[in-house]
Amino acid sequence: MSSTADPAPDLEGLARWMAARVPGFEGPVALERFSGGQSNPTYALVSPSGRWVLRRKPTGPLLPSAHAVDREFRVISALSGAGFPVPRPVGYEEGPALVGAPFYVMDYVEGRIFWTLALPELARAARRPIYEAQIDTLADLHRIDPAEVGLGDYGKPGAYFARQVDRWSRQYRASETDPLPAMDRLIEWLPRTLPPEGEARIVHGDFRLDNMIFAADRPQVLAVLDWELSTLGDPMADLGYLLIAWVIPSSQRNGLAGLDLTAEGLPTAQEMVERYQARTGRRLTVSLDWLMAYNLFRLAAICQGIAGRIRDGTAASAEARATAAQAPLLAEAALSFAVKAGA
């Protein structure tokens, strides 16, 4: 499926599994790996009946608590029932017999994914509405009461930032390759400067433009993807993560810094904050410099996790290496914001 180390999928068994869950389903089935992403391997499940999406755990050594496809399935099931834009879930399978690891299947959503934040493929006037739809969708997620959609126990109560800093510090240490002094300083500084705890909401954990599917002909979000890092926590974490795009150089596809935003028809970070606050009624409760330091640190730890997978032989693509190489740069950027916040 994804490498010679993976077992061959039981396609006949998978067809029977689908037929038990999808009325009128017809086999045979085929799996086609989607490119991009370094988290849970994702495939188009194709049959004469149509197309679906299958996400499974990777095989091989995994970091603790990572790649929890059961949690992904639970959160999209709850949010789908609440009318939030996610793909409709089909089913979850805990056993490894069919595709070599636990997996779930969801509907395939047809639409546009924007891979470059400057939106060069769109006319200038069409760019701002995409960002407005993005921030409105994040605001709508944070307006949902987790208990009302059956997710009141989806994460531990309280101490969200403390737990996240500890988690990513440990995962960074588990994946450490070359020493990064900036990460050492952040691991020491962040726990000492934790902000006051905000109201617990569903936090996506990786809320960015290329994790969203937009309608083909209008600035409407049809589906938010990749809920692997979701939990209950402080919504300011999601907002801060979205805002780091404005400090990452535009020479990278996930950055906007250095662009003439007005000339390009793109909103400023402040405009995004103001729109979010107006839609949620929630004010920015955490220092923006601290939020930037935390989110860039977290992103550096995620990239270092990919470096660890390269070291362990479970990720070897050119894309994986390019992502892993960002860890030192992100760590230095995080430290620069920590210094602004008093480190």
ABEGO torsion letter per residue (X at the ends): XABAABBBBBAAAAAAAAAAABBGBBOBBBBBBBBEEABBBBBBBBBAAEBBBBBBBBBEBBBBGBGBAAAAAAAAAAAAAAGBBBBBBAEBBABAAAAGBBBBBBBBBBEBBBABAAGAABBAAAAAAAAAAAAAAAAAAAABBAAAAGAAAABBBEGAAAAAAAAAAAAAAAABBBBBAAAAAAAAAAAAABBBBBBBBBBAGABBAAABBBBAABBBBABBBGAAABBBBBAAAAAAAAAAAAABBAABAABABGBBAAAAGBBBAAAAAAAAAAAAGBBBABBAAAAAAAAAAAAAAAAAAAAAAAAAGABABAAAAAAAAAAAAAAAAAAAAAAAAGX
